[in-house]
Amino acid sequence: MQTIEAHTVPYVFADDSASKYLDVYRPAGQRTPTPCVLLWHGVGPDERDVMAALAEQIASHGRTVFVPDWRSDAPDGGRSHLMASLRYVRDNAAAHGADAGHIVVAGWSAGAGAAISMALRPDLTDGPRPAAVVGIAGGYDRPARSTASIPLHDLAATSVSPVPVRLVHGSADSVVAGHHSRELHLALRARNWPVHLDEPDTDHDGVIGMTYDPALGRCRAATDPRALTTGAEVARIIATAAEPHPLSGSDGSGPSR
């Protein structure tokens, strides 16, 4: 696997513990600008470490990946953190060797709806829309943490031009049922958005190559070969979404069982 460089930088500056940080992953020795991925974790506050293995695998495909902490228990549900991380990537991607004009926003669990909403509500993002968005194991019939609006409702009301969407949802997910992604997939297809859904045979955490540890109260790296294989495939899917025009039109779902 390609050697990956990783470092941590602040993206929200404060005089106390309110400062927020993100990790940057990039192929070592890369001399030309890469497409970049902003990768949002789920509802657990400040759990960017949960996405580390996935981020490294995405970076191994020649991408620069930004993984911020954010707090779902903040008064605004995390919106200010999520938007600040997006602004940071837009403003500083070039300084990290990435192409600021080609940003993919991806998220897992609560981060999934937040990511999808970046394509649906450009009026709330204070800048250019992402080149593509990726939702992993998300629910889209509830307010997104990034916009406080419901993605399915926003899709029904929007007149913005489509951007490519990739959806991934484990077929054995008992935390967020797979019908949420299937419903959004069908709604996007009905409005002629370029979209693809993958449903690998894994659960809510295995879809990113992790497993939930009740003793820790958080996710840790999986050892199950099926979860590890799925995590690697999801990394490839996200990396592919960061290619120019990875989807030329609306297509069907592609279960990976």
PyMOL commands that set and color helices and strands:
alter all, ss='L'
color gray80, all
select helices_A, chain A and resi 48-59+79-92+94-96+110-120+122-124+151-157+179-190+206-208+225-241
alter helices_A, ss='H'
color red, helices_A
select strands_A, chain A and resi 4-12+20-27+34-40+64-68+98-108+132-136+165-168+195-198+210-213+218-221
alter strands_A, ss='S'
color yellow, strands_A
deselect
rebuild
show_as cartoon
